[in-house]
Every structure is written in C-alpha cells, then in structure tokens.
C-alpha cells in the first residue's frame, strides 16, 4: 500500500502533463482532432492543472512526514 501511495501522485503528474500537451497541440493544429469539444478542452486543461498542483502538494506532504519520522 505504501508503494501505491508514493507512485500514484507521480502517475497523476505524468498523465496530467500529457493531457496539457494534447490541449496545446490541439490548439495549434485542430485538424489532428485530439479534442473535439471546446468545453471538454477547458475541463481537461483544468483537470490537468489541478491534478499537478494536488500531486505536488501530496508529494511534499509525504516527504515532510518521512523527514519527521526519521528525526530522533
């Protein structure tokens, strides 16, 4: 279980960055058709940004807890 909680935020960051890249590529070349609906594009972009922020906060919290647990 510990491994999953350590790996999950990193996976979330990777997937979120991928969605943001798809969003940017679709904005420059809409003929590729990565995303079709403008409302979906905004929602996916917001999801990506919030997921990155959430993951960074969780990683920082986990590292802080690990440091406190290792202190004498």
N, C-alpha and C positions, 0 to 999 in steps of 0.2 A: 504493500500500500504506500509506503514512503517513496518508493521509486516513481509510482504513478503521480503522486502529488508534486514531485520535483520535475518530472518530464512534461506534464500537462501544460504548464504555462509557456514552456518553450515551443511546444507544438502549436499552441494558440498564437504565439507571435509569428511563427512561420506561415501559418495559414492566413493570418490577417494581412501580412505583408504581401502575400500572393494575391489576395483579393484587391488590395490597393493598387498593385501593379496592373491587374486586369482592368481596373477602373481607369487608370491613366492611359493605358494602351487603347482602350475603347474610346476615350475622349479624343485622342489623336487620329485614330483610324476606326471609325464606326462601321466601316464596311466589313471588318473582321467579325463583327456580331458577337463579341464576348458577352455583352449585356444588351438586352433589347428594350427594357422599360426604364424610363428616366427615374421614376420613383424607386425602382429596385436598385438602381445605381447609387442613389443617395443613401438608401438604407444599408447597402453593403459597405459603402465607404464609412458611414458612421459606425457600423459594427466593427469594421477593421480597426478604426482609431480607438474606440473604446476598449476593444479586446487587447490591443497593445498596451494601453495605459493600465488596464486591470492586471495584465500579466506582469508588467514591470513592478507594479506595487506588490504583487504576491511574491515575486522572486526576492525583492528587497526585504519583505517581512520574514520569509523563510531564512534568509541569510542572517538577519538580525537575531532571530530566535536561535539559530545554530551557534552564533558567536556567544550569546548569553549562556547557552547550555555548556559551552566549553570553558567558560571562565571559572576560575577557582573560587 
